[in-house]
Amino acid sequence: MNAWRCPDWCASDHQCTARTGSPAGVHASDPMRWNTAYGSLVAVRYQNLNGRNWIELRATASLNQTGANTQEQASQLAIHVDLAIRRIALPPLKRPAPAVTKGPH
């Protein structure tokens, strides 16, 4: 990827450090923002000069204001976000095929 030429999705401004030609530079998109029923999401896409892509996500979610289960709610939210990212971003696990057993004939 040419350090001086930004991809179409790149903000091509101060957020993009690749345009300077620095070997440590990365292209960065404008923040994408969504208001949701639970709070908000902000996402920024990045790409280094070797072509590696990643996304940075920031979520704001309302929790119960009182009660003993607020910490549990926060923990469950973090766990389920992790599981969703794993399901989408990681390749499926290659599980061995079940062993074929032959019954008596």
TAMOWO-V74225 format. One record per run of one state. SS is the DSSP state (~ for helix, > for strand, _ for the rest). FROM is the first residue (numbers start at 1). TO is the last residue. Records with the same first field share a line. If there is no record, write none. Layout:
SS=FROM-TO ; FROM-TO
This chain:
_=1-9 ; 11-17 ; 21-25 ; 30-31 ; 36-38 ; 49-52 ; 62-69 ; 90-105
>=10-10 ; 26-29 ; 32-35 ; 39-48 ; 53-61
~=18-20 ; 70-89
